[in-house]
């Protein structure tokens, strides 16, 4: 992690690139992907039923949950230490964990696992959207 007083080289070509090499694009793409998952008609039909319990089986689900749980404490720490550089690093890591989860787990499926995964996806969207907003970056719903 960089401290606020650390020298930084800004790569303008990388900032313009629309690939996972560009951290802003990578995080925005995670948010857009989540929005497209949530808009799926299959999910809208199945989400009428209330979630009674959360079930997680896969390691990538656990890792994503673990990172989401850190968010409130991170914001509290940032507000006390003024180490605002920690928020973009956290957001990039969260996007990485989401992309990993998405590659390994089916979100649109049957059963209680589906409901749990949809809840996890929605929680991730909220944190990504709020983090991007705090950094003054747009959170696109499609890309």
KANORKA-V736218 format. One line per field, one symbol per residue. phi: phi as a letter, one per 30 degrees, with the letter a starting at -180 (. if undefined). burial: # if it has 9 or more other ideal C-beta (glycine too) atoms within 8 Angstrom, else .. A space follows every 50 residues. Layout:
phi->???
burial->???
This chain:
phi->.cddcddbcccddddddcadddddddddddddddedddddeddddddddd dcacbbcceddddddeddddeedddddddccidddddddddddddddded eddcbddcaciddedddddddddddddddddddddicdcdcab
burial->..............#.#....#..##############.#..#..#.... .....#.#.######.##.##..##.##....#.################ ##..#.#.....#############.###.###.#.#.##...
